[in-house]
Amino acid sequence: MHYYQLMTSKQTHTAIHRRDITHTSRLSWRRFMAVLAAVALLGSTAVAVARSVIAQEPPEEGGFTLTILHNNDGESQLLPNEDNGFPGVARFVAAIKELQAASTSDGVITLTAGDNFLASKELNVSLERGTPYYDSIALSGIYDAMTLGNHDFDLGPDVTAAFISGFDPAVPFVSANIDFSAEPVLVAVAEEGRLAKSTVVEYGDVSVGVIGAITPQLPNISSPRGVVVGNVAEAVNAEARRLTSEGVNIIILISHLQSVTEELELVPQLSGVDVVIAGGGDELLSNDNSTCLPQEEPAGIYPLADINADGNSTPVITAPGGYRCIGELNITFDTDGNVFSHRGRTVGVALDGTPDPAVQTAVVEPLSEALASLQTDVIGTSEVGLDGRRSMVRTTETNLGNLMAESMLEHARSLADAFGAPTAQVGLQNGGGIRNDSVIPAGEITTADTFDIAPFSNFVVVLELPRDTFKIMLEQAIDCVPGTCGQFAQLAGMTLTYDPSAPAREINRDGDCELTGNEGSRVRQVVLDDGTVIVQDGQVVDGPPVVLATIDFLANGGDCYPIDDFRFTRLGVSYQASLARYISDNLGGQITAADFPEGGEGRIVALESAETPASVPEEDATAG
């Protein structure tokens, strides 16, 4: 059953709310009196940019000017971090309220384009505390509409629904191209009017429709479980036609497609959409009036534009995330619904600005206190020092590496049925994803320790690999030995024997990861814990695929792992959460020397040792 078949009323199909602003004219059909004037490639993202040509005749009396305030990719940067350039959400809220109050337009609409929270220490506090999440509290009462990004599904639809339900007053979340009929928790919030394909904001007799959309990549980069994502252009155009038929005057799309270039490529396929707000790319757009991150080189002008399917020039706008910047577009329509003019800027949120007192009290202060308590939140004890030193986890087996790999393997197995995934046989964590760079001494282990070990937004995934691909992947994992590289594998569920003196896999590390020479012949033997032999004497043994639990960073080809062509299932748990739960729940809070001995337990065996040649540099491989 499709989403629209589940709607019980127009109120759940299109949320409707009103602003107390009167206006005497009703806008009809939309037409931008603008054409594509110039196309340029600007900045590091090389996006196509067009300047709109504005109609020469002034609007007739009764025109309508709308101020659009927007941001995207807040990603739980709730607390101020002035050293890293983040003002915090309390200063952001104060700044956006000030812009709302200062506007002299006929109407002000405030929108955001997804990735409203992120797996992090901050979100972990909210999850432990329960609803409403601090992200929901901080943003309540700010927006007229919001859309969902990929990170908003990272922990599964249950957390997505809880985040949406935590807003007071309720705000409509819009997404036209998702079918969530298989997720009862999302159906429930839709029935409350909190989730719909679109929303309508009314300013007297002027109606502004807001449609949402999310990236079709969602199943591959997040954990939407039963949510099905459809074609963006088809879904948006269908909703735009419906809104137009009901007399909606102006239509804005807020979309989270991962890069503003995606929205620019979408515009020529759209009909009836007047403005597009992009999310997911964190791009800086700027002009002479902008104050957002003035020290940085912009990716393009504010606003960008492209020609839509109606032949009209359509502004495309976005802003850097983390509550650092607010976009402001002032756009004037004549009485026929044509765009007469638009002007705008991106506004930087001051690092020393006055925070909103309500958000400061309800969010910043208790969250800061809770984060400090992570240092004392003991989840277990260890009988042995846990070795996460960079020089070790990137060159050899360590007991902390084993603990990480075991935690992913255990969670992949326990969650397999819920996500319809195959049962994992082995676990693999790249050394570059272990970041504490120290030996955690025997004694108490805290939640803060797990964030120090696993700080990235990496999520546990499961995928099936043919045995020959599995062998090539392991060649990639050890190709840098005896140097130190982030792709070195820490393992669970198997034993790997390799010859470090044999030819290593040779790839283009600085570019596309393509094979440039020897494909590698170091892997000599691979045996699963149940005795299944995968590789014997350097040769792959015929048999069924190997089911691997790892992180999405590697499954997407990170560290040049050659497995990005294979479909994987994300399990809605970060690698940090997996580690913390494994220690507290699966191990009962006890990390024993017998299970995780110092130096490991022989899961990775080098047939002979070798000196690290001076010509092999230490690499700072990425890890998520």
C-alpha positions, 0 to 999 in steps of 0.5 A: 500500500502506498503512503497516499492510500493510508491518509485518512484526511487532507490534513494528513496528506498536506498539513495546513497552518496559517500566519496572521498576515492579511493580503488582498490579492490571491496569487494564481499561476506561477511564472518567473519572468527570468531567463538564464543569463550566464553559466559559470563554474565557481569554487571547489564544487564546480557547480553550474551557476546562473544569474537570474534576469529580473523583469523590468516592469514593476509589479502591480499594486497588490504584489507579495514579498516573501522572506525565506529563512533557511538552514540545513544540516544542524547535525546535533551541533547543539553546544557552542564550540568557538574554537572550531567555529560552531556558535551553538543552537542557542545563538542560532535560535536567537539569530533566526528569531531576530531575522524573523522579527526584523523582516518587513516583507508581507510574509516570512517562512522559516524552513530547514532541509534535513539532517536535523540530528546526528549520532554523537555524544549529544544525541546519545545523551538524548537517547539515554534521557528519553523524549523529547530529545534535546534536538527537538526541544531546541528547534521547537517553535522555529520552523514552518516546515522541516524535511528529513535527511539521511542522518535522521534515519541513521538509528532507524525509524523509531528514533526518527518518529520520536524526534518528530513527535518531540516538537512542541508545538508540532511542526510538519515534516514533509517528504513527498518521495517516501513510502513509510506504510511498512513503518507503523511508528511513522504512519502514527506521526502522519496521522497526527499531521506531523508527517506529510508529502507537503504543507501549506502556509497561508498569509491571508489569501496567499498560499505557500506550499512546501514540498519535501524530498529525500535522496534516493541513496537513503537505503545505502547510506542510512537505516530506513528499514521498511521505508521505500524511497521513490523518484524525486522528480516524479513525486515532487511534480505530482505533489506540485500539480495537486497543490496547484489544482487546489489554488496554492500560489507559491511552491517551495521544495526543501530537499536533502539530496546530499549536494547542491549539484543534485538539486541543480540537476533536478531543477530542469525536471521540475514543473511548478516549483518556484524555489529549491532549498538544498541540504546535505552538501554543506556548501557555502554560497555567498555574495557581497551582502553575505556574512556567513564564513567570510574567511572561506572560499564560496562554492558559488553565488547566493542564490544559484539558479537553473531553468525548470521544465516550465522555462522559468529561472528557479533559485537554488539555495543552501548554507553551511550546516552546524547552526553556523549560517542562515540563508535569507532570500527575499522574493517578490511575486506580482499579482499573476504569480510571476517573480518580479525580483529576488535578492538575498544573502547568507548570514553568519551566526556570531560566535559571541552572540547572545544565546536564546535564554529559553534554549540556553536553559532547556538545552545547553545547560543540562546537555553540557552537564550530562556530557560531563557526566559521561566521564563518570558513566561506568559501563564496565571494567577491564582486567587488562589494558586495552591497546588502541595505539595508532602504531598498533591498531594499524599494523597488528592485532590488538585486544581493543581491535578484537573487542571492536570487531567482536561487538559488530559481529555480535550486533549484526547477528542479533539484529539480522532478523529484524532487518532481514539481513543474513547472519554474519560470520565474521566482523572487521574493523579498520584500524583507522576507525579506532581513534583513542591512540592510547592504552586504556588501563585496566579498570573502569570503562566509561561511556566517554571512553567508547566515544574516544575510541569510536568517534565517527558516525560509522554504522554497522552493516552486513553484506555478503561477499564472494570468496574471491572478493573477500580474499582481495579485501583482506589483501587490501587490509594488509597491503601496507604492512609493515607501514602503518595504514588505516585500512589494517583490519582488526578481525572477529570470527576468523583467523588470517595468516599472511606473508608480509614478505610476499608482493602487496596489493598495489593501488592508486592511493591518491585517486580512484583506488584502481589496481595499478600493479600486483593484485596482492598475494600475501593472504595465505590462509583464512579459516572461520571459527567454525572450521570453514576454510576460505583460503588455503595456501593462497588459493580461494576454496570454492564455496558460498559467500562470506557474510561480513559485519563491518562499518558503512565507511568500508562498505562504501569503499573507504580505505579503498576496500574493494567492496562498494559494488555490493549491496549492504544492510545498515543495522541502525546502530553506530559502531560506538553504540555497538561497542558500548552495548557489547561491553555493558550487555553482552559481556555483563560489564566484564572484559576479561584477560582470558577473552581479550588478552594483551597482544590479542589471541592469534587471530592475525598471524604473520608468517615472518616479521619484517623491518619497516623500511625508511621509504614507507611513510606513516599514512593518515588514512581516513576512517569515516 
